[in-house]
């Protein structure tokens, strides 16, 4: 018997159930849990939340920016534990959980820009509008309003509602009152079994509001990161970072970059030439890989570095110095000038990478270039861009930088503004340009040469080149030459 047929090897677009019934995060279809939950909360009279304690930061932000208290009268929150934070304890109690929460948030801290949100949360707790409780061994995630109920895997956090691959089940009271009441009973029982945590939360938030100078705050962050605080459980990683002989300026940038990635997912390293960006990013890559593996986000982290052919050796050299060789380096020329077969293989690698590093990212500002179109297909968890002075670029370049940093990381009001500006043919007003720059700044690590010189002057003996000699930016002397 002769059977002939054809095989379709093209990747089929996945079909998903109704987002209102099964809220998920799935980047390719622009599905986010937050879009469903936010709409429910906008018209709700009460809100009940069961989530892990690492969600506290997003709860504080959300309760300040997205809740209309003229409509929503009561918020009840029961916090549970995070397995990766207490997995080393065989037995743990109420005190262990309280200490875990306190240690986690005092260690992590809040941005100074969130002070208004912290003050708002404290006031709402004191007024009885927001009520916090704590329940040992709670790992469930449940959200109930007078309109709907949802349970599933999503924490009430930016990762849970926007970024991580999550699945949830939601019912509307009007359409399925039976299941709605079951879910409502579940969270009511959790709240009934939990103990009051309001005074502890107020004390914690007030501690986080302690006023310090930015230098003190930054100094503590760098100290925690590179000395013996956040990394005390990872002695091998700590030793590798110390042996890297990072300059103080690189240590500061490393702390800033890690915080930006934890907050937004992607980062733009916009330090001037000669500041040691390659070593800085290689160290950040090492830190991210350990962090993701140790927190069980990944068993391994696939990394791709796209860079000009001339500096491939520099990247490989830094990796060798850090005893960290996993990852592939791709010359950016191959993205546009190689054969169709090779470009397809590169595209497959890009689609599977967890961490993408793009050196000299300004080469990807032209959206119509072959190399830019290849990058558009990337679905990496984290992206690190490296370039010189992007904030001074023209409007269309600023828009492109926002796209490279992933528009999913914009807040809702920023996204609306971006879409509006994207549709505008001419962006010329200083206000619009400044708005674009402000969107990029929150992803950016940048100091000018003048600022770096000041840091070097404080401890010149700490800035040694590979030959062991002190180094700094040279003094520029302008001379006039007579010509014919």
matplotlib code that plots the C-alpha trace (Angstrom):
import matplotlib.pyplot as plt

x = [0.0, 1.4, 0.4, 1.3, 0.7, 2.2, 3.4, 3.0, 6.0, 5.0, 4.4, 0.7, -0.6, -1.8, -5.5, -6.5, -9.8, -11.7, -9.4, -12.3, -12.8, -9.1, -7.0, -3.4, -0.2, 1.0, 3.2, 2.6, -1.1, -0.7, -2.7, -2.2, -4.0, -4.0, -6.3, -9.1, -8.5, -8.2, -11.5, -13.2, -11.7, -12.6, -16.3, -16.1, -17.3, -15.0, -11.8, -10.4, -6.9, -4.9, -1.3, 2.3, 4.1, 6.5, 3.4, 3.4, 5.3, 2.9, -0.1, 1.2, 1.6, -1.8, -3.7, -2.3, -2.5, -5.4, -8.1, -10.9, -11.8, -15.1, -16.2, -14.1, -14.8, -13.0, -9.8, -9.0, -5.6, -4.3, -0.6, 1.0, 4.5, 7.0, 8.5, 11.9, 12.3, 11.9, 12.7, 15.8, 13.6, 12.1, 9.6, 8.5, 6.0, 4.2, 7.4, 9.4, 6.8, 6.7, 10.5, 10.7, 8.4, 10.3, 13.7, 12.6, 11.2, 13.8, 16.5, 14.8, 13.6, 11.3, 12.3, 12.3, 9.8, 7.2, 7.1, 3.6, 2.3, 3.7, 2.1, -1.2, -1.0, -0.3, -3.2, -5.7, -4.7, -5.1, -8.5, -9.6, -10.1, -7.2, -6.9, -3.9, -3.8, -1.2, -1.8, 1.0, 1.5, -0.9, 0.2, -3.1, -3.8, -7.4, -9.1, -12.7, -14.9, -18.6, -18.5, -16.2, -13.9, -10.6, -8.1, -5.0, -1.2, -0.9, 0.5, -0.8, 2.5, 3.9, 5.4, 2.2, -0.1, 2.0, 5.2, 5.3, 3.4, 0.4, -3.0, -6.2, -9.9, -12.4, -16.2, -18.7, -21.3, -24.0, -23.3, -22.3, -23.3, -22.8, -19.0, -18.6, -19.9, -17.6, -14.6, -15.9, -16.2, -12.6, -11.1, -13.5, -12.3, -8.6, -9.3, -11.2, -8.3, -5.6, -4.4, -4.3, -1.1, -2.1, 0.2, 3.1, 2.6, 2.3, 5.6, 7.3, 6.1, 7.1, 10.6, 10.8, 9.9, 13.0, 14.6, 18.2, 20.3, 20.5, 24.2, 23.4, 20.6, 22.9, 25.8, 23.6, 22.3, 25.9, 27.1, 24.2, 24.7, 28.5, 29.4, 27.7, 24.0, 21.9, 24.7, 25.6, 24.0, 26.0, 29.7, 31.0, 29.2, 30.3, 33.9, 33.7, 32.4, 35.1, 37.8, 36.5, 38.2, 35.3, 35.8, 33.7, 31.8, 31.0, 29.8, 27.4, 26.2, 25.8, 23.5, 21.4, 21.2, 20.1, 17.4, 16.1, 15.9, 14.1, 11.6, 11.2, 12.8, 15.2, 17.9, 19.8, 23.5, 24.3, 27.8, 30.4, 33.2, 36.0, 33.7, 34.1, 30.6, 31.7, 33.0, 30.0, 27.5, 29.4, 29.2, 25.5, 25.0, 26.7, 24.6, 21.3, 22.1, 22.8, 19.8, 17.4, 18.8, 18.9, 15.3, 14.2, 13.0, 15.2, 17.3, 19.7, 19.8, 20.4, 22.3, 23.1, 25.4, 25.0, 28.0, 30.2, 32.7, 35.7, 34.7, 33.7, 37.1, 36.5, 33.3, 34.9, 37.8, 35.6, 33.6, 36.9, 38.0, 34.7, 35.0, 31.7, 31.6, 28.0, 26.4, 26.7, 28.3, 26.8, 28.3, 25.6, 26.7, 25.4, 21.9, 21.8, 24.5, 24.6, 22.8, 19.0, 19.7, 22.1, 19.7, 17.0, 19.3, 20.2, 16.5, 15.8, 18.5, 17.1, 13.7, 15.0, 17.2, 16.5, 18.9, 19.7, 22.6, 23.0, 26.2, 26.1, 22.4, 22.2, 22.8, 19.3, 17.4, 16.4, 13.2, 13.3, 16.8, 17.3, 19.1, 16.3, 13.6, 15.5, 15.6, 11.9, 11.2, 13.1, 11.0, 13.8, 13.0, 15.6, 17.3, 20.4, 21.2, 24.5, 25.2, 26.7, 24.3, 20.9, 18.9, 19.9, 18.5, 15.7, 12.1, 11.9, 15.0, 13.6, 10.4, 12.6, 14.6, 11.3, 10.3, 13.7, 13.2, 9.7, 6.6, 5.1, 7.2, 5.4, 2.7, -0.8, -0.7, 2.8, 1.6, -1.3, 1.1, 3.5, 0.7, -0.4, 3.1, 3.7, 0.7, 1.9, 3.8, 5.7, 7.0, 8.6, 7.5, 10.0, 7.3, 6.8, 10.6, 11.1, 8.2, 9.9, 13.1, 11.4, 10.0, 13.5, 15.2, 13.6, 15.4, 18.7, 22.0, 24.1, 26.8, 28.7, 32.4, 32.5, 30.6, 32.9, 35.9, 34.6, 34.2, 37.7, 39.1, 37.7, 39.7, 42.1, 43.9, 40.7, 40.7, 43.4, 43.7, 44.8, 48.4, 47.8, 48.2, 45.8, 43.6, 41.2, 39.8, 42.4, 42.3, 41.4, 43.4, 42.0, 44.6, 44.3, 46.2, 46.9, 46.2, 46.7]
y = [0.0, 3.4, 6.1, 9.6, 12.7, 15.9, 17.0, 20.5, 21.4, 25.0, 25.9, 26.2, 29.1, 27.7, 28.0, 29.1, 29.1, 32.3, 34.6, 35.7, 32.1, 30.9, 34.0, 33.3, 35.1, 34.3, 36.8, 35.8, 36.4, 39.5, 37.7, 39.0, 38.0, 41.7, 42.8, 40.5, 41.2, 44.9, 45.2, 43.2, 45.4, 48.7, 48.0, 46.1, 47.1, 44.6, 42.7, 39.7, 38.4, 35.3, 35.5, 35.0, 37.6, 38.6, 40.2, 43.0, 45.4, 45.1, 45.2, 48.6, 50.0, 48.7, 49.9, 53.4, 53.7, 51.5, 51.5, 54.0, 54.0, 55.9, 52.6, 49.9, 50.1, 47.1, 45.1, 42.0, 40.4, 37.1, 36.5, 33.1, 31.7, 31.3, 27.8, 29.1, 31.5, 28.9, 25.6, 25.0, 24.8, 21.4, 22.9, 26.5, 28.5, 31.8, 33.5, 32.0, 33.3, 36.8, 37.0, 35.8, 38.6, 41.2, 40.0, 39.7, 43.3, 45.0, 43.3, 44.1, 47.6, 50.0, 52.6, 56.1, 56.9, 54.6, 56.7, 58.0, 54.5, 53.4, 56.3, 55.6, 51.9, 52.8, 55.3, 52.8, 50.1, 52.5, 53.6, 49.9, 50.1, 47.6, 44.6, 42.3, 38.8, 36.0, 32.3, 29.7, 27.2, 29.1, 28.6, 29.2, 32.1, 33.3, 36.6, 37.4, 40.5, 40.9, 40.5, 37.4, 34.9, 33.5, 30.9, 29.5, 29.9, 33.7, 35.6, 39.2, 40.5, 41.9, 38.5, 36.6, 39.0, 40.0, 38.0, 34.4, 31.7, 31.2, 29.6, 30.5, 29.7, 32.5, 32.5, 35.4, 35.6, 36.4, 33.4, 30.7, 31.7, 28.1, 28.0, 31.6, 30.9, 27.9, 30.1, 32.8, 30.3, 29.1, 32.6, 33.4, 30.3, 31.3, 34.8, 33.3, 31.0, 33.6, 36.0, 39.8, 41.3, 45.0, 46.4, 44.3, 45.5, 49.1, 48.8, 47.2, 49.8, 52.6, 51.1, 51.1, 54.8, 55.8, 58.7, 58.3, 60.0, 58.3, 57.7, 55.8, 53.8, 52.9, 52.1, 49.7, 48.0, 47.5, 46.3, 43.8, 42.6, 42.2, 41.6, 39.1, 39.8, 38.7, 36.3, 34.8, 31.5, 31.4, 31.4, 30.1, 32.9, 35.5, 34.3, 34.5, 38.0, 39.1, 37.5, 39.4, 42.5, 44.8, 48.5, 50.3, 52.0, 48.6, 47.3, 50.2, 49.6, 45.9, 46.5, 49.0, 46.7, 43.7, 45.7, 47.0, 43.5, 42.2, 45.1, 45.3, 42.2, 44.1, 46.6, 49.2, 49.6, 53.0, 53.7, 55.6, 53.8, 52.7, 52.2, 48.4, 47.4, 44.0, 42.9, 44.5, 42.7, 39.4, 39.7, 40.5, 37.5, 35.3, 36.7, 36.3, 32.7, 31.8, 33.7, 32.0, 28.5, 29.0, 30.4, 27.4, 29.6, 27.6, 24.5, 26.1, 29.5, 29.6, 32.8, 34.4, 37.4, 39.4, 41.6, 43.0, 40.5, 42.6, 42.3, 38.6, 37.8, 40.4, 38.7, 35.2, 36.5, 37.9, 34.7, 32.7, 35.1, 34.4, 30.6, 30.8, 29.5, 28.5, 30.6, 31.4, 34.5, 35.5, 38.2, 40.7, 40.6, 37.0, 38.2, 40.1, 38.7, 34.9, 32.4, 31.8, 28.5, 30.0, 32.8, 30.2, 28.3, 31.6, 32.4, 29.1, 29.7, 33.2, 31.9, 29.4, 31.8, 32.8, 35.7, 37.8, 40.3, 42.8, 44.8, 48.1, 47.9, 51.2, 49.1, 47.7, 51.0, 50.6, 48.6, 47.6, 46.1, 42.3, 42.1, 44.0, 41.8, 38.7, 40.2, 40.9, 37.2, 36.9, 35.7, 35.9, 36.2, 38.9, 41.3, 43.3, 46.1, 47.8, 51.1, 54.5, 57.5, 56.5, 59.0, 61.8, 60.0, 61.3, 60.4, 57.3, 55.9, 56.4, 54.5, 51.7, 51.5, 51.1, 48.3, 46.6, 46.9, 45.3, 47.4, 44.8, 46.4, 49.7, 50.7, 51.0, 54.8, 54.6, 52.1, 54.3, 57.2, 55.0, 53.8, 57.4, 58.5, 55.5, 56.5, 60.1, 60.7, 63.7, 63.9, 67.2, 68.8, 68.8, 67.4, 64.3, 63.7, 64.0, 61.7, 59.0, 59.5, 59.1, 55.8, 54.6, 56.0, 53.5, 50.7, 52.5, 52.3, 55.3, 57.7, 60.3, 60.4, 63.3, 61.3, 58.3, 60.5, 61.7, 58.1, 57.3, 60.3, 59.0, 55.7, 55.7, 52.6, 50.5, 51.2, 49.0, 47.8, 44.3, 45.3, 46.3, 50.0, 52.8, 54.0, 56.8, 58.8, 61.0, 64.8, 66.3, 69.2, 71.1, 72.5, 74.6, 73.6, 76.0, 74.7, 76.0]
z = [0.0, -0.9, 1.5, 0.7, 2.8, 4.0, 7.4, 8.7, 10.8, 11.3, 14.9, 15.5, 17.6, 20.9, 21.7, 25.1, 27.0, 27.9, 29.9, 32.1, 33.3, 33.3, 33.8, 32.8, 32.0, 28.5, 26.8, 23.1, 23.4, 25.6, 28.4, 31.9, 35.1, 36.2, 33.4, 34.8, 38.5, 38.1, 36.3, 39.1, 41.8, 40.0, 40.7, 43.9, 47.4, 49.2, 48.4, 50.1, 49.3, 50.3, 49.0, 50.0, 52.1, 49.3, 47.7, 50.3, 48.1, 45.2, 47.6, 49.0, 45.5, 44.2, 47.2, 46.7, 42.9, 41.7, 44.4, 44.5, 48.2, 47.5, 45.9, 47.6, 51.4, 52.9, 52.0, 54.0, 53.4, 54.8, 54.2, 54.0, 53.7, 50.7, 50.6, 49.2, 52.1, 54.9, 53.2, 55.5, 58.6, 59.4, 61.8, 62.0, 64.0, 64.1, 65.3, 62.4, 59.9, 61.5, 61.5, 57.9, 56.8, 58.8, 57.6, 54.0, 53.7, 55.9, 53.8, 50.5, 51.4, 49.5, 47.0, 48.3, 45.5, 47.2, 50.4, 49.5, 49.0, 52.4, 54.2, 52.4, 53.5, 57.1, 57.2, 55.7, 58.2, 61.1, 59.7, 59.5, 55.7, 55.1, 57.5, 57.6, 59.0, 59.1, 58.7, 59.3, 56.4, 54.1, 50.5, 48.7, 46.4, 46.5, 45.5, 46.2, 45.6, 45.8, 42.0, 41.4, 43.0, 41.7, 42.9, 41.4, 41.3, 41.0, 44.0, 44.3, 43.0, 39.8, 38.9, 39.7, 37.9, 35.0, 34.3, 35.5, 33.7, 35.9, 35.7, 37.7, 37.8, 38.1, 38.6, 38.6, 41.4, 38.9, 36.6, 39.1, 42.6, 43.8, 43.1, 44.0, 47.5, 47.9, 47.1, 49.4, 52.2, 51.7, 52.1, 55.0, 56.8, 56.2, 57.6, 60.5, 61.3, 60.9, 63.6, 63.5, 62.0, 61.7, 64.4, 63.2, 59.6, 60.7, 62.7, 59.7, 57.2, 59.6, 59.8, 56.0, 56.1, 58.1, 56.3, 55.2, 52.6, 49.2, 49.8, 53.0, 51.3, 48.4, 50.7, 52.6, 49.4, 48.1, 51.5, 51.8, 48.2, 48.1, 51.7, 53.9, 54.0, 51.1, 49.9, 53.3, 52.3, 49.0, 50.1, 46.7, 44.8, 47.3, 46.9, 43.1, 43.2, 45.6, 43.5, 40.4, 41.9, 40.9, 41.2, 43.8, 40.9, 39.4, 42.8, 43.1, 39.5, 40.2, 43.2, 41.2, 38.2, 40.3, 42.0, 38.6, 37.2, 40.3, 40.0, 36.2, 34.6, 32.2, 32.6, 30.5, 31.4, 30.0, 31.5, 29.4, 27.5, 29.8, 32.9, 32.8, 31.4, 30.2, 33.6, 35.3, 33.1, 33.4, 37.2, 37.0, 34.8, 37.3, 40.1, 38.2, 37.3, 40.9, 42.1, 39.7, 40.4, 44.2, 44.3, 42.2, 39.3, 37.0, 37.0, 34.6, 32.9, 29.1, 28.2, 24.8, 24.4, 21.2, 20.5, 17.8, 16.4, 17.6, 21.3, 21.4, 23.0, 25.8, 26.8, 26.7, 28.8, 31.5, 31.6, 32.1, 34.9, 36.7, 36.0, 34.3, 30.8, 30.1, 27.4, 23.7, 22.1, 18.8, 16.6, 15.7, 12.1, 11.9, 12.6, 9.3, 7.0, 7.5, 5.4, 5.8, 7.5, 10.0, 10.8, 11.4, 13.9, 15.6, 15.9, 17.5, 20.1, 20.8, 21.3, 24.0, 25.9, 29.5, 29.7, 26.7, 26.8, 23.9, 23.8, 21.9, 21.8, 19.9, 16.8, 17.2, 17.2, 13.5, 13.7, 10.0, 10.1, 9.8, 13.2, 14.9, 13.5, 14.8, 18.3, 18.2, 18.5, 21.8, 24.8, 27.4, 31.1, 31.5, 29.0, 29.7, 27.2, 27.1, 25.3, 25.7, 26.1, 24.9, 26.9, 24.5, 21.4, 19.3, 19.8, 17.6, 19.1, 22.6, 21.5, 20.2, 23.4, 25.3, 23.0, 23.6, 27.3, 26.8, 27.0, 29.3, 32.0, 31.7, 34.2, 32.8, 32.5, 30.9, 28.4, 27.3, 26.9, 24.9, 22.6, 22.0, 21.2, 19.0, 16.9, 16.7, 13.5, 14.9, 18.4, 18.9, 22.1, 25.0, 27.3, 25.1, 24.7, 28.5, 29.1, 26.9, 28.7, 32.1, 31.1, 30.2, 33.3, 35.7, 33.7, 33.6, 35.4, 34.3, 35.6, 33.6, 33.3, 35.7, 38.3, 37.9, 38.3, 41.6, 42.8, 41.6, 43.5, 46.8, 46.7, 43.7, 45.0, 44.5, 40.7, 39.3, 35.7, 34.7, 35.1, 38.7, 38.1, 39.2, 36.4, 35.7, 32.9, 31.3, 31.5, 28.2, 26.9, 24.0, 21.6, 18.5, 15.4, 12.6, 9.1, 5.6]

ax = plt.figure().add_subplot(projection="3d")
ax.plot(x, y, z, "-o")
ax.set_aspect("equal")
plt.show()
